[in-house]
Amino acid sequence: MILALAWRNLWRNKFRTLITIMGIIIGIWAANTAMSISYGLNEPRIENAIQFGTGDIQVHSNNFRQSFSLKDSIPEIQSVFSEIRTMEGVGNLEVRTRSIGLISTLTNGVGTELVGIQDMNANVLEIPKLITDGEWLSEKDKNPIILGQSLAERLKVKVGTKVVVHFQGPDEQLIAGAFKIKGIYTSPFPGQEISQVFLLSRDLESIHSNGSIGRQEIIIRNEGTDQNLIQNIQNAFPNLTVTGWKEAAPEMGYTAMALEQGMFGFIILMVLALGFGLANSGLMALLERKNELSMLRNMGMDRIQRMRMILTEQMLIILFALPVGLLLSWLTISILGITGLDFTAAALGFKAFGMPSYVYPRLAPRVYGILSIFVILISLASSLFIGFWTTRKAFMPQKGIHG
Amino acid sequence: MLQIAWRNIWRNPSRTLFAILALSGAITFAILLRATQKGQHDSLVKGLTSGFTGAARIQKKGYWEEPGLEHSISETILPPSYHYFKKASPRLESYALVNNGEQSIPGLIIGLKPDSDPLVEAYAKKLKIPPGGLVLAEGLSSALNANIGDTLIILGQGYHATQAAGKYPVTDILKVSAPILNRQLVLLDLGSAQELFATGKMVSGWILSEDDHLEASGLPEELEVINWRTMIPWLEQALFADSIASLVVQVMLYLVIAFGLFGTIMMMTAERKREFQTMLSFGCMRKKIISMICMETLIISLIALAIGILVGGAISLYGHEHPLKYIGETARGLENMGLPSVIPLATDPWIWIRQSFAVLLISLGLSVYPIWYVLRLKPIESR
């Protein structure tokens, strides 16, 4: 009975119904699309950091992340390596030598991270793709080293120049060796060019000349950082430290998380604004229906029944708006995800910030769900408010029908 | 006409109230969105620059790209007449080896003035950096196995390739958020550093804790001002991407607001169909009805503007004192690194003005609808 009444009420004033439906559709669409553009803008940056700088997961000895010393190597690293390789969800992985050192020319010196490559063909991090001058490391060369473009500029060196690398051996003696620049890389991960140089583990070992220097790091790629996988590896090797990319580049990682959380907050604020608008126009619409509601009361409908009627109307609207809004968002995001959203015309300076001006929006199904549920909740809250407000006694005129 | 408009507004107070509510609510939401966005960026920048870089620095031209003792500059070159003279704190920076008697580790040695440097200010605990003493970053101290009271040796190259060597007791230990700096940072008193590196009264530059409207005018020819955007490129990139995304959200908010206002305006106009038709039938010119509607819109807008700015501004001020908190892993991670885990809302009055005018513009644009409605209204149908 109430359903039939609500249904007819909706059709009686199509225009009013349409405005509310459109409002909810726009809300769902705006929330999803804005969030997908935010992900499209931010995720490539994080992917660059993971792809070239940190990998998805890093494994170190417990002390290494404090000391960055060659002496804190992973014991029996080859067996650890083989065991991790068989674990489910693990993609590529690679063993590396890691330490810090000082790169210097005759006039200048800069502290930096030394990354020793053991297997030149592993390339779990795709540094060889970034070489813009010279070539990637090769076994044939004697003491080759790869520097970032910014570091090379700072040291005023180019391909072919010799530099001296100072570092500390596992026995804590200071060692110096001459290296020849084999290649220069340009990284989309800001700051990497200054902070990392690549050389061969073999060469560090031969300069040290006092036995093995060990290996300090296993770096792992998988499909997206999987918190469970990190936990599984940690459980399998309780004596090692397993970290995700966020801990590996914590300032950037947690800033990214803070910004993502902020973005959710902004979208929630936007949806609240929508709820406010819906409540407002809904109340106005019901002002017009004062007489109708009074009449229903005089005909014996109690407050609960009247509220149920109004809520049923709103539910019908939401039931219609939800699939349309979701479909519209999905279409927009899918199409823009393929064609890309071109910001070139907006002249916002993407180039100057080292970012491509084509943005490919994307949204995980989970986020679609969260955002849409939120829009629904807010519109329900606003309809509850409308229902509550308009069924108050004070709202009703004394007489049901004006004479 | 003004009189009729005024009376119309109060003839149906609840309708007017809803219109004012819609518009002032929209203004409030627009202000809050922008204040939160700006507040978040400001607090992240402040947290991330207080460690090493400072928000801005004054230096010899090209120093950041090519640092080194050879590019230091006389301490007295910064004119006291320069607007930011008082806020600028001098530093001398260079790399050297830090030795505990058994092993040497490369360190970034920073000579600074403990009473004015933003790095010291950033830590609630006042760092103890007496002349002749040194402060180690936590990571470096554990790598060197050094505690407060131990004596360390700094060895390196001084000014003009002189030998730099000195012995210093550890007077304090400092936790630094950036992992690389946490393994490298060594703080000395400026005077001690100048003595160590034999630079005399020379410095690498001056650090400032804010970069607002910082200008190079008033500086000698050889100096320049750079800010955190140059020094922390990933942060600039991250904030840039975030502001574009924020811009998108803001446009979407305007869209949602426009829709809400449009709904309100449409319903108000529809309700008044009879009234307008009656006026037309009595021979009132459409021009006059339109100017009446415009006046009503203007009055409602002005009231809503005042309320919107008042409410939005009040919430911003409150949110500045009682900031929003991050939740979950994000909050824990930020706290662990000594970064702020809250968002104090920005209280820049320009935000209030810009946002309220943006919303007002939308509402004025939408008031084309009632005008168009009156223009095509036929008086005959009215009865």
Chai-1 contact restraints between the chains, C-beta under 6 A:
chainA,res_idxA,chainB,res_idxB,connection_type,confidence,min_distance_angstrom,max_distance_angstrom,comment,restraint_id
A,I19,B,G263,contact,1.0,0.0,6.0,A-B,restraint_1
A,G23,B,F259,contact,1.0,0.0,6.0,A-B,restraint_2
A,I26,B,F259,contact,1.0,0.0,6.0,A-B,restraint_3
A,A30,B,M252,contact,1.0,0.0,6.0,A-B,restraint_4
A,A30,B,L255,contact,1.0,0.0,6.0,A-B,restraint_5
A,A30,B,V256,contact,1.0,0.0,6.0,A-B,restraint_6
A,A34,B,V248,contact,1.0,0.0,6.0,A-B,restraint_7
A,A34,B,V249,contact,1.0,0.0,6.0,A-B,restraint_8
A,A34,B,M252,contact,1.0,0.0,6.0,A-B,restraint_9
A,I37,B,V248,contact,1.0,0.0,6.0,A-B,restraint_10
A,S38,B,A245,contact,1.0,0.0,6.0,A-B,restraint_11
A,L41,B,A241,contact,1.0,0.0,6.0,A-B,restraint_12
A,L41,B,I244,contact,1.0,0.0,6.0,A-B,restraint_13
A,L41,B,A245,contact,1.0,0.0,6.0,A-B,restraint_14
A,N42,B,A241,contact,1.0,0.0,6.0,A-B,restraint_15
A,Q66,B,G139,contact,1.0,0.0,6.0,A-B,restraint_16
A,Q66,B,S142,contact,1.0,0.0,6.0,A-B,restraint_17
A,S67,B,A143,contact,1.0,0.0,6.0,A-B,restraint_18
A,F68,B,R183,contact,1.0,0.0,6.0,A-B,restraint_19
A,L102,B,P106,contact,1.0,0.0,6.0,A-B,restraint_20
A,N108,B,G68,contact,1.0,0.0,6.0,A-B,restraint_21
A,G109,B,Y95,contact,1.0,0.0,6.0,A-B,restraint_22
A,G111,B,Y95,contact,1.0,0.0,6.0,A-B,restraint_23
A,G111,B,P106,contact,1.0,0.0,6.0,A-B,restraint_24
A,G111,B,Q184,contact,1.0,0.0,6.0,A-B,restraint_25
A,R154,B,E66,contact,1.0,0.0,6.0,A-B,restraint_26
A,E172,B,Q103,contact,1.0,0.0,6.0,A-B,restraint_27
A,L174,B,S104,contact,1.0,0.0,6.0,A-B,restraint_28
A,P190,B,P233,contact,1.0,0.0,6.0,A-B,restraint_29
A,P190,B,W234,contact,1.0,0.0,6.0,A-B,restraint_30
A,P190,B,Q237,contact,1.0,0.0,6.0,A-B,restraint_31
A,G191,B,W234,contact,1.0,0.0,6.0,A-B,restraint_32
A,P250,B,M337,contact,1.0,0.0,6.0,A-B,restraint_33
A,E251,B,S177,contact,1.0,0.0,6.0,A-B,restraint_34
A,E251,B,A178,contact,1.0,0.0,6.0,A-B,restraint_35
A,M252,B,W234,contact,1.0,0.0,6.0,A-B,restraint_36
A,Y254,B,G333,contact,1.0,0.0,6.0,A-B,restraint_37
A,Y254,B,L334,contact,1.0,0.0,6.0,A-B,restraint_38
A,T255,B,L44,contact,1.0,0.0,6.0,A-B,restraint_39
A,T255,B,A238,contact,1.0,0.0,6.0,A-B,restraint_40
A,M257,B,T330,contact,1.0,0.0,6.0,A-B,restraint_41
A,A258,B,Y326,contact,1.0,0.0,6.0,A-B,restraint_42
A,A258,B,T330,contact,1.0,0.0,6.0,A-B,restraint_43
A,L259,B,D242,contact,1.0,0.0,6.0,A-B,restraint_44
A,Q261,B,Y326,contact,1.0,0.0,6.0,A-B,restraint_45
A,Q261,B,T330,contact,1.0,0.0,6.0,A-B,restraint_46
A,G262,B,Q40,contact,1.0,0.0,6.0,A-B,restraint_47
A,F266,B,L33,contact,1.0,0.0,6.0,A-B,restraint_48
A,F266,B,V249,contact,1.0,0.0,6.0,A-B,restraint_49
A,L269,B,L33,contact,1.0,0.0,6.0,A-B,restraint_50
A,M270,B,M252,contact,1.0,0.0,6.0,A-B,restraint_51
A,M270,B,L253,contact,1.0,0.0,6.0,A-B,restraint_52
A,M270,B,V256,contact,1.0,0.0,6.0,A-B,restraint_53
A,A273,B,F29,contact,1.0,0.0,6.0,A-B,restraint_54
A,A273,B,L253,contact,1.0,0.0,6.0,A-B,restraint_55
A,A273,B,V256,contact,1.0,0.0,6.0,A-B,restraint_56
A,L274,B,V256,contact,1.0,0.0,6.0,A-B,restraint_57
A,F276,B,G25,contact,1.0,0.0,6.0,A-B,restraint_58
A,G277,B,G260,contact,1.0,0.0,6.0,A-B,restraint_59
A,N280,B,F18,contact,1.0,0.0,6.0,A-B,restraint_60
A,N280,B,L21,contact,1.0,0.0,6.0,A-B,restraint_61
A,N280,B,A22,contact,1.0,0.0,6.0,A-B,restraint_62
A,S281,B,G263,contact,1.0,0.0,6.0,A-B,restraint_63
A,S281,B,T264,contact,1.0,0.0,6.0,A-B,restraint_64
A,M284,B,F18,contact,1.0,0.0,6.0,A-B,restraint_65
A,M284,B,M267,contact,1.0,0.0,6.0,A-B,restraint_66
A,F353,B,Q237,contact,1.0,0.0,6.0,A-B,restraint_67
A,F353,B,F240,contact,1.0,0.0,6.0,A-B,restraint_68
